[in-house]
């Protein structure tokens, strides 16, 4: 059974930082592209960042220079370090694991940035 469990969300003031974690089980973690997506109320889910099995990364323009995605294959965990947070970063953040056409989602963790 595949499980992706996010943690680390919460309430933070604008300009602050949070680190999200996603612990995976039931998959060969090192083979998967891992990603973070977010969805605000009334909006579509959008890509935040991805990290491939080989370590290459991709970021949405809105978070470049502020967010950093990383992975620890020994711990089956992917991280999202979020700095200089803005109110518009407020969303539910979801972890994603993808290998070719197969994908899995976590349950999401709420991030709220107050102005």
N, C-alpha and C positions, 0 to 999 in steps of 0.2 A: 504494500500500500504506500503510495507516494504522499508525503506530507511536506509542505512548506510552511514554516511557522515564523511569522514576522514579530519583531519586538523593537522597542526603542522609541515609539511614537510618544507624543505628548503635547503639552502647551508650552510655547516659548515666545519670548518677546522678539519683535523685529530686530534683526542684527545678531541674534543668537545662533546657537548651533545645536544640532541633534545628530546622533548616529543611529541609523536603523540597522538591524541585523535580520537575516533570514536563514534559519537552519533547515536544511533539507535532509530527508530520509527516503529510502525506497528507490533511489535512482543512483546511477553511477555519476556522481556529482561532477567529477572532473571532465566528463565528456559533454556536459551541457553548457549552452550559452545561458547565462543568468542575467536577469534584468529587473529593473524597478520601473513601475508604471504608477501613475496617479490619476485619481478621478475626483473632481470637485462636484458638488451638487449641481445637477442640471447640465453637466458637461460630459463630453466623451472621455473615456479613458485615454491617457496619452503616455507616450514613452518619456521616461526620465533619463535612464542610462542603461546600457548593457555592457557586459563583459564576456568575451568569448572564452572558449576553453583554453586558447593559447594566451589569453591575457589582454588582447586588444580591446579597447573601450570605445564607446560611442555615447555622446551626450546630446540632449536637446539643447538648442541654442539658449533657451531661457535659464539654464542652470550651469552652463559652461563657466568655469572659473570659480564657481561657488560649491559645487557638489563633486564628490569623488567616489566612484564605485571601485570596490576591491573584492577579492575572494581569497578564501583560505581553504584549499582543497583538502587539507588534512582534517579540518573541522567541518567540512561540508557546509560552509557558511559563506554567504555573500553579505557585504556591508554597503551602506550608503552614508558617507559622511556629508552632512549638509551644513554649510557655513553661510554666514550673512543672509540668514533667512528673511524672507519678505512675506507680507500678508498674502500675497498671491500664490505662495507656495502651500497654503492651506488646502489639504486634500486628504483623502484616504490613499495611502501608499501600498501598492501590491507588489509582491515578489513573483517573478515568473521564471520558470525553467523551460528551456526549449532545445529540442534536438530534432533536426529536420522538420517533419510535420507534426511532431508530438510536443504538446505543451501542457504545463501545469501551473496553477495559480495558488497563491496563499490566500488567507482570509482577509488580509488587509490590516493596516494599523493607521490610526488617525494622527495626523500632524496638524496642529492649529498654531498659527503665527499671529500674535496680537500686535496691533500697531501702537 
